[in-house]
Amino acid sequence: MRKTLQRAAITAVAAFAPLAFTAVVAPAVGSAMPVVPNCENGWWDPVANMCRPPVATTPLACDNGWWWDPVANVCREPLLPPQ
């Protein structure tokens, strides 16, 4: 009985050793903060990975269902065609 318990304990330690190693190493790798540059007079666009100029404070007057795109500061055509 004692030998069976020893073998079970060795098997359990062998099974959990990779899990313990992953738990110790993974948080150090996964918690790294990305470096975001300081964009003076603008804002950081994480999708394009670049600094963008400041957005215009006053929207453009877009006509006929066109919509104002604040990122490019232009009027865009409607997404759905007129019916």
MMTF fields as JSON, N, C-alpha, C and O atoms, coordinates in Angstrom:
{
  "mmtfVersion": "1.0.0",
  "mmtfProducer": "UNKNOWN",
  "numBonds": 331,
  "numAtoms": 332,
  "numGroups": 83,
  "numChains": 1,
  "numModels": 1,
  "chainsPerModel": [1],
  "groupsPerChain": [83],
  "chainIdList": ["A"],
  "bondAtomList": [4, 2, 8, 6, 12, 10, 16, 14, 20, 18, 24, 22, 28, 26, 32, 30, 36, 34, 40, 38, 44, 42, 48, 46, 52, 50, 56, 54, 60, 58, 64, 62, 68, 66, 72, 70, 76, 74, 80, 78, 84, 82, 88, 86, 92, 90, 96, 94, 100, 98, 104, 102, 108, 106, 112, 110, 116, 114, 120, 118, 124, 122, 128, 126, 132, 130, 136, 134, 140, 138, 144, 142, 148, 146, 152, 150, 156, 154, 160, 158, 164, 162, 168, 166, 172, 170, 176, 174, 180, 178, 184, 182, 188, 186, 192, 190, 196, 194, 200, 198, 204, 202, 208, 206, 212, 210, 216, 214, 220, 218, 224, 222, 228, 226, 232, 230, 236, 234, 240, 238, 244, 242, 248, 246, 252, 250, 256, 254, 260, 258, 264, 262, 268, 266, 272, 270, 276, 274, 280, 278, 284, 282, 288, 286, 292, 290, 296, 294, 300, 298, 304, 302, 308, 306, 312, 310, 316, 314, 320, 318, 324, 322, 328, 326],
  "bondOrderList": [1, 1, 1, 1, 1, 1, 1, 1, 1, 1, 1, 1, 1, 1, 1, 1, 1, 1, 1, 1, 1, 1, 1, 1, 1, 1, 1, 1, 1, 1, 1, 1, 1, 1, 1, 1, 1, 1, 1, 1, 1, 1, 1, 1, 1, 1, 1, 1, 1, 1, 1, 1, 1, 1, 1, 1, 1, 1, 1, 1, 1, 1, 1, 1, 1, 1, 1, 1, 1, 1, 1, 1, 1, 1, 1, 1, 1, 1, 1, 1, 1, 1],
  "groupList": [{"groupName": "MET", "atomNameList": ["N", "CA", "C", "O"], "elementList": ["N", "C", "C", "O"], "formalChargeList": [0, 0, 0, 0], "bondAtomList": [1, 0, 2, 1, 3, 2], "bondOrderList": [1, 1, 2], "singleLetterCode": "M", "chemCompType": "L-PEPTIDE LINKING"}, {"groupName": "ARG", "atomNameList": ["N", "CA", "C", "O"], "elementList": ["N", "C", "C", "O"], "formalChargeList": [0, 0, 0, 0], "bondAtomList": [1, 0, 2, 1, 3, 2], "bondOrderList": [1, 1, 2], "singleLetterCode": "R", "chemCompType": "L-PEPTIDE LINKING"}, {"groupName": "LYS", "atomNameList": ["N", "CA", "C", "O"], "elementList": ["N", "C", "C", "O"], "formalChargeList": [0, 0, 0, 0], "bondAtomList": [1, 0, 2, 1, 3, 2], "bondOrderList": [1, 1, 2], "singleLetterCode": "K", "chemCompType": "L-PEPTIDE LINKING"}, {"groupName": "THR", "atomNameList": ["N", "CA", "C", "O"], "elementList": ["N", "C", "C", "O"], "formalChargeList": [0, 0, 0, 0], "bondAtomList": [1, 0, 2, 1, 3, 2], "bondOrderList": [1, 1, 2], "singleLetterCode": "T", "chemCompType": "L-PEPTIDE LINKING"}, {"groupName": "LEU", "atomNameList": ["N", "CA", "C", "O"], "elementList": ["N", "C", "C", "O"], "formalChargeList": [0, 0, 0, 0], "bondAtomList": [1, 0, 2, 1, 3, 2], "bondOrderList": [1, 1, 2], "singleLetterCode": "L", "chemCompType": "L-PEPTIDE LINKING"}, {"groupName": "GLN", "atomNameList": ["N", "CA", "C", "O"], "elementList": ["N", "C", "C", "O"], "formalChargeList": [0, 0, 0, 0], "bondAtomList": [1, 0, 2, 1, 3, 2], "bondOrderList": [1, 1, 2], "singleLetterCode": "Q", "chemCompType": "L-PEPTIDE LINKING"}, {"groupName": "ALA", "atomNameList": ["N", "CA", "C", "O"], "elementList": ["N", "C", "C", "O"], "formalChargeList": [0, 0, 0, 0], "bondAtomList": [1, 0, 2, 1, 3, 2], "bondOrderList": [1, 1, 2], "singleLetterCode": "A", "chemCompType": "L-PEPTIDE LINKING"}, {"groupName": "ILE", "atomNameList": ["N", "CA", "C", "O"], "elementList": ["N", "C", "C", "O"], "formalChargeList": [0, 0, 0, 0], "bondAtomList": [1, 0, 2, 1, 3, 2], "bondOrderList": [1, 1, 2], "singleLetterCode": "I", "chemCompType": "L-PEPTIDE LINKING"}, {"groupName": "VAL", "atomNameList": ["N", "CA", "C", "O"], "elementList": ["N", "C", "C", "O"], "formalChargeList": [0, 0, 0, 0], "bondAtomList": [1, 0, 2, 1, 3, 2], "bondOrderList": [1, 1, 2], "singleLetterCode": "V", "chemCompType": "L-PEPTIDE LINKING"}, {"groupName": "PHE", "atomNameList": ["N", "CA", "C", "O"], "elementList": ["N", "C", "C", "O"], "formalChargeList": [0, 0, 0, 0], "bondAtomList": [1, 0, 2, 1, 3, 2], "bondOrderList": [1, 1, 2], "singleLetterCode": "F", "chemCompType": "L-PEPTIDE LINKING"}, {"groupName": "PRO", "atomNameList": ["N", "CA", "C", "O"], "elementList": ["N", "C", "C", "O"], "formalChargeList": [0, 0, 0, 0], "bondAtomList": [1, 0, 2, 1, 3, 2], "bondOrderList": [1, 1, 2], "singleLetterCode": "P", "chemCompType": "L-PEPTIDE LINKING"}, {"groupName": "GLY", "atomNameList": ["N", "CA", "C", "O"], "elementList": ["N", "C", "C", "O"], "formalChargeList": [0, 0, 0, 0], "bondAtomList": [1, 0, 2, 1, 3, 2], "bondOrderList": [1, 1, 2], "singleLetterCode": "G", "chemCompType": "PEPTIDE LINKING"}, {"groupName": "SER", "atomNameList": ["N", "CA", "C", "O"], "elementList": ["N", "C", "C", "O"], "formalChargeList": [0, 0, 0, 0], "bondAtomList": [1, 0, 2, 1, 3, 2], "bondOrderList": [1, 1, 2], "singleLetterCode": "S", "chemCompType": "L-PEPTIDE LINKING"}, {"groupName": "ASN", "atomNameList": ["N", "CA", "C", "O"], "elementList": ["N", "C", "C", "O"], "formalChargeList": [0, 0, 0, 0], "bondAtomList": [1, 0, 2, 1, 3, 2], "bondOrderList": [1, 1, 2], "singleLetterCode": "N", "chemCompType": "L-PEPTIDE LINKING"}, {"groupName": "CYS", "atomNameList": ["N", "CA", "C", "O"], "elementList": ["N", "C", "C", "O"], "formalChargeList": [0, 0, 0, 0], "bondAtomList": [1, 0, 2, 1, 3, 2], "bondOrderList": [1, 1, 2], "singleLetterCode": "C", "chemCompType": "L-PEPTIDE LINKING"}, {"groupName": "GLU", "atomNameList": ["N", "CA", "C", "O"], "elementList": ["N", "C", "C", "O"], "formalChargeList": [0, 0, 0, 0], "bondAtomList": [1, 0, 2, 1, 3, 2], "bondOrderList": [1, 1, 2], "singleLetterCode": "E", "chemCompType": "L-PEPTIDE LINKING"}, {"groupName": "TRP", "atomNameList": ["N", "CA", "C", "O"], "elementList": ["N", "C", "C", "O"], "formalChargeList": [0, 0, 0, 0], "bondAtomList": [1, 0, 2, 1, 3, 2], "bondOrderList": [1, 1, 2], "singleLetterCode": "W", "chemCompType": "L-PEPTIDE LINKING"}, {"groupName": "ASP", "atomNameList": ["N", "CA", "C", "O"], "elementList": ["N", "C", "C", "O"], "formalChargeList": [0, 0, 0, 0], "bondAtomList": [1, 0, 2, 1, 3, 2], "bondOrderList": [1, 1, 2], "singleLetterCode": "D", "chemCompType": "L-PEPTIDE LINKING"}],
  "groupTypeList": [0, 1, 2, 3, 4, 5, 1, 6, 6, 7, 3, 6, 8, 6, 6, 9, 6, 10, 4, 6, 9, 3, 6, 8, 8, 6, 10, 6, 8, 11, 12, 6, 0, 10, 8, 8, 10, 13, 14, 15, 13, 11, 16, 16, 17, 10, 8, 6, 13, 0, 14, 1, 10, 10, 8, 6, 3, 3, 10, 4, 6, 14, 17, 13, 11, 16, 16, 16, 17, 10, 8, 6, 13, 8, 14, 1, 15, 10, 4, 4, 10, 10, 5],
  "groupIdList": [1, 2, 3, 4, 5, 6, 7, 8, 9, 10, 11, 12, 13, 14, 15, 16, 17, 18, 19, 20, 21, 22, 23, 24, 25, 26, 27, 28, 29, 30, 31, 32, 33, 34, 35, 36, 37, 38, 39, 40, 41, 42, 43, 44, 45, 46, 47, 48, 49, 50, 51, 52, 53, 54, 55, 56, 57, 58, 59, 60, 61, 62, 63, 64, 65, 66, 67, 68, 69, 70, 71, 72, 73, 74, 75, 76, 77, 78, 79, 80, 81, 82, 83],
  "secStructList": [7, 2, 2, 2, 2, 2, 2, 2, 2, 2, 2, 2, 2, 2, 2, 2, 2, 2, 2, 2, 2, 2, 2, 2, 2, 2, 2, 2, 2, 2, 6, 7, 7, 7, 7, 7, 7, 7, 7, 6, 6, 1, 3, 3, 3, 6, 6, 6, 6, 3, 3, 3, 7, 7, 7, 7, 1, 1, 7, 7, 7, 7, 7, 6, 6, 7, 3, 3, 3, 6, 6, 6, 6, 3, 3, 3, 7, 7, 1, 1, 7, 7, 7],
  "xCoordList": [0.829, 0.0, 0.872, 0.592, 1.938, 2.828, 3.513, 3.66, 3.927, 4.593, 3.622, 4.032, 2.362, 1.348, 1.158, 1.038, 1.131, 0.979, 2.201, 2.069, 3.387, 4.594, 4.569, 4.908, 4.168, 4.081, 3.026, 3.234, 1.911, 0.859, 1.348, 1.046, 2.103, 2.641, 3.658, 3.661, 4.509, 5.501, 4.801, 5.209, 3.759, 2.991, 2.306, 2.282, 1.751, 1.078, 2.073, 1.773, 3.249, 4.266, 4.717, 4.895, 4.906, 5.322, 4.248, 4.567, 2.989, 1.898, 1.749, 1.42, 1.984, 1.781, 3.027, 2.937, 4.172, 5.407, 5.315, 5.693, 4.832, 4.704, 3.714, 3.923, 2.64, 1.663, 2.274, 2.028, 3.067, 3.706, 4.714, 4.802, 5.467, 6.424, 5.709, 6.154, 4.61, 3.844, 3.252, 3.226, 2.787, 2.203, 3.242, 2.909, 4.475, 5.531, 6.031, 6.288, 6.177, 6.781, 5.762, 6.086, 4.559, 3.578, 3.17, 3.074, 2.927, 2.539, 3.623, 3.304, 4.88, 5.948, 5.963, 6.246, 5.67, 5.671, 4.387, 4.427, 3.26, 1.97, 1.662, 0.739, 2.383, 2.05, 2.887, 2.846, 3.633, 4.463, 3.567, 2.671, 3.812, 3.039, 3.645, 4.865, 2.815, 3.367, 3.876, 3.338, 4.889, 5.454, 4.644, 4.603, 4.007, 3.201, 3.949, 4.229, 4.274, 5.006, 4.135, 2.907, 4.782, 4.08, 3.814, 4.742, 2.573, 2.195, 1.816, 0.711, 2.726, 2.426, 1.47, 1.638, 0.475, -0.544, -1.254, -1.544, -1.533, -2.232, -2.626, -2.705, -2.874, -3.279, -2.678, -2.379, -2.508, -1.902, -2.976, -3.969, -2.777, -3.681, -3.056, -2.111, -3.56, -2.926, -3.134, -2.34, -4.184, -4.429, -3.399, -2.829, -3.163, -2.189, -0.774, 0.188, -0.639, 0.658, 1.404, 2.573, 0.696, 1.295, 0.589, -0.516, 1.239, 0.628, -0.265, 0.112, -1.435, -2.377, -2.466, -2.252, -2.778, -2.958, -4.229, -5.096, -4.341, -5.552, -6.798, -6.767, -7.886, -9.155, -9.745, -9.659, -10.335, -10.975, -12.066, -12.79, -12.179, -13.173, -14.563, -15.552, -14.671, -15.966, -16.222, -15.445, -17.299, -17.577, -17.887, -18.416, -17.549, -17.869, -19.373, -20.033, -19.9, -21.325, -21.501, -21.359, -21.804, -21.97, -23.431, -24.335, -23.657, -25.009, -25.452, -24.639, -26.758, -27.387, -27.059, -26.797, -27.069, -26.852, -25.396, -25.108, -24.475, -23.06, -22.72, -23.383, -21.704, -21.345, -19.914, -19.071, -19.672, -18.354, -17.449, -17.798, -16.282, -15.269, -14.277, -13.48, -14.306, -13.443, -11.962, -11.119, -11.62, -10.208, -9.563, -8.484, -10.208, -9.659, -10.148, -9.62, -11.165, -11.77, -12.296, -12.021, -13.056, -13.69, -15.116, -15.473, -15.937, -17.29, -17.241, -16.616, -17.897, -17.93, -19.338, -20.315, -19.423, -20.739, -21.496, -20.882, -22.814, -23.621, -23.206, -22.802, -23.312, -22.985, -24.061, -23.76, -25.311, -26.419, -26.856, -26.982, -27.092, -27.523, -28.908, -29.718, -29.189, -30.528, -31.6, -31.374, -32.773, -33.875, -34.873, -35.865],
  "yCoordList": [-1.19, 0.0, 1.252, 2.235, 1.181, 2.337, 2.609, 3.766, 1.57, 1.719, 2.3, 3.086, 1.925, 2.459, 3.954, 4.716, 4.379, 5.807, 6.605, 7.733, 6.013, 6.692, 6.86, 7.922, 5.813, 5.897, 6.915, 7.644, 6.975, 7.951, 9.376, 10.283, 9.567, 10.899, 11.309, 12.465, 10.409, 10.717, 11.025, 11.934, 10.279, 10.519, 11.882, 12.599, 12.242, 13.538, 14.682, 15.683, 14.545, 15.593, 15.713, 16.824, 14.597, 14.616, 15.231, 15.897, 15.02, 15.569, 17.074, 17.787, 17.566, 18.984, 19.836, 21.062, 19.237, 20.011, 20.942, 22.107, 20.496, 21.441, 22.57, 23.703, 22.266, 23.301, 24.351, 25.547, 23.89, 24.831, 25.708, 26.907, 25.12, 25.899, 26.952, 28.098, 26.575, 27.518, 28.634, 29.788, 28.315, 29.336, 30.337, 31.495, 29.925, 30.836, 31.688, 32.877, 31.115, 31.814, 32.652, 33.77, 32.166, 32.839, 34.231, 35.133, 34.467, 35.821, 36.862, 38.013, 36.481, 37.441, 37.833, 38.986, 36.911, 37.206, 37.923, 38.871, 37.487, 38.043, 39.405, 40.066, 39.854, 41.122, 42.288, 43.377, 42.082, 43.158, 44.249, 43.965, 45.475, 46.609, 47.086, 47.218, 47.349, 47.85, 49.281, 50.046, 49.621, 50.962, 51.861, 51.646, 52.861, 53.808, 55.13, 55.711, 55.608, 56.874, 58.052, 57.987, 59.113, 60.324, 61.13, 61.676, 61.204, 61.942, 63.361, 63.605, 64.279, 65.669, 66.257, 66.064, 66.972, 67.605, 66.591, 66.884, 65.428, 64.408, 63.249, 63.393, 62.103, 60.927, 59.687, 59.666, 58.644, 57.394, 56.471, 56.185, 56.008, 55.061, 53.677, 53.385, 52.804, 51.496, 50.563, 49.645, 50.778, 49.911, 50.173, 49.235, 51.448, 51.805, 51.883, 51.983, 51.838, 51.906, 53.192, 53.164, 54.314, 55.602, 56.736, 56.565, 57.89, 59.078, 59.738, 59.87, 60.142, 60.833, 62.293, 62.626, 63.162, 64.569, 64.743, 63.868, 65.866, 66.076, 66.12, 66.572, 65.638, 65.618, 67.026, 67.729, 67.422, 68.735, 68.813, 67.843, 69.947, 70.092, 70.359, 70.035, 70.934, 71.238, 70.306, 70.298, 69.518, 68.613, 69.382, 70.493, 68.773, 69.38, 69.277, 68.384, 70.18, 70.152, 69.248, 69.699, 67.993, 67.027, 67.021, 67.055, 66.977, 67.049, 65.695, 64.793, 65.573, 64.449, 63.086, 62.131, 62.982, 61.711, 61.306, 60.24, 62.127, 61.825, 62.021, 62.793, 61.336, 61.41, 61.895, 61.697, 62.54, 63.12, 62.076, 61.462, 61.866, 60.952, 61.797, 62.516, 61.73, 62.6, 62.25, 63.108, 61.02, 60.644, 61.321, 61.901, 61.253, 61.866, 63.299, 64.035, 63.698, 65.021, 65.29, 66.333, 64.33, 64.448, 63.947, 63.259, 64.294, 63.755, 62.468, 62.42, 61.422, 60.126, 59.873, 60.38, 59.071, 58.77, 57.823, 57.149, 57.757, 56.893, 55.426, 54.974, 54.703, 53.283, 52.485, 51.527, 52.877, 52.219, 53.111, 54.323, 52.538, 53.376, 53.947, 53.321, 55.132, 55.733, 54.869, 54.243, 54.831, 53.975, 54.784, 54.241],
  "zCoordList": [0.0, 0.0, 0.0, -0.686, 0.794, 0.893, -0.443, -0.835, -1.139, -2.433, -3.471, -4.326, -3.403, -4.318, -4.088, -5.047, -2.837, -2.539, -2.999, -3.471, -2.858, -3.322, -4.838, -5.359, -5.532, -6.999, -7.428, -8.398, -6.728, -7.055, -6.814, -7.589, -5.737, -5.452, -6.509, -6.932, -6.941, -7.978, -9.299, -10.021, -9.615, -10.841, -10.793, -11.793, -9.641, -9.506, -9.654, -10.304, -9.061, -9.189, -10.63, -11.128, -11.308, -12.708, -13.593, -14.578, -13.257, -14.063, -13.868, -14.817, -12.662, -12.384, -12.583, -12.516, -12.823, -13.021, -14.232, -14.105, -15.401, -16.53, -16.245, -16.679, -15.519, -15.172, -14.253, -14.407, -13.302, -12.384, -13.121, -12.858, -14.036, -14.818, -15.66, -15.725, -16.302, -17.119, -16.268, -16.697, -15.093, -14.218, -13.755, -13.503, -13.64, -13.199, -14.359, -14.172, -15.552, -16.688, -17.45, -17.851, -17.664, -18.516, -18.025, -18.857, -16.744, -16.349, -16.632, -16.93, -16.543, -16.807, -18.271, -18.595, -19.152, -20.58, -20.975, -21.758, -20.447, -20.846, -20.26, -20.736, -19.258, -18.635, -19.16, -18.587, -20.22, -20.759, -21.347, -22.142, -20.955, -21.461, -22.778, -22.874, -23.802, -25.056, -24.878, -24.078, -25.61, -25.541, -26.463, -27.675, -25.888, -26.656, -26.69, -25.642, -27.876, -27.943, -27.52, -27.579, -27.1, -26.721, -27.986, -28.583, -28.389, -29.594, -29.191, -28.707, -29.391, -29.047, -30.078, -31.282, -29.592, -30.433, -31.321, -32.481, -30.806, -31.576, -30.69, -29.47, -31.295, -30.549, -31.192, -32.385, -30.364, -30.812, -31.378, -30.71, -32.609, -33.253, -33.155, -33.889, -32.259, -32.093, -33.28, -33.483, -34.066, -35.21, -36.308, -36.865, -36.618, -37.648, -37.088, -37.85, -35.761, -35.08, -35.455, -35.84, -35.331, -35.674, -34.935, -34.419, -34.894, -34.307, -35.35, -36.514, -34.923, -35.809, -35.401, -34.236, -36.344, -35.995, -35.171, -35.17, -34.472, -33.667, -34.542, -35.687, -33.972, -34.683, -34.66, -33.653, -35.765, -35.829, -34.768, -34.54, -34.133, -33.068, -33.624, -32.966, -34.808, -35.393, -36.574, -37.528, -36.526, -37.639, -38.918, -38.883, -40.032, -41.318, -41.562, -41.032, -42.351, -42.692, -43.907, -45.043, -43.675, -44.759, -45.196, -44.361, -46.507, -47.074, -47.613, -47.817, -47.839, -48.527, -47.913, -48.645, -46.607, -45.942, -45.797, -45.252, -46.271, -46.092, -44.622, -43.928, -44.15, -42.74, -42.6, -43.475, -41.463, -41.186, -40.576, -39.568, -41.178, -40.648, -39.866, -40.468, -38.521, -37.724, -37.819, -37.558, -38.184, -38.282, -39.48, -39.357, -40.635, -41.844, -42.029, -42.862, -41.248, -41.331, -42.739, -43.332, -43.261, -44.567, -44.464, -43.507, -45.457, -45.556, -46.359, -47.418, -45.864, -46.538, -47.043, -46.492, -48.112, -48.678, -47.762, -46.935, -47.89, -47.015, -47.147, -48.218, -46.048, -46.081, -46.799, -47.511, -46.611, -47.308, -48.455, -48.274, -49.64, -50.764, -50.505, -49.821, -51.045, -50.854, -51.479, -52.515, -50.853, -51.341, -52.106, -52.592]
}
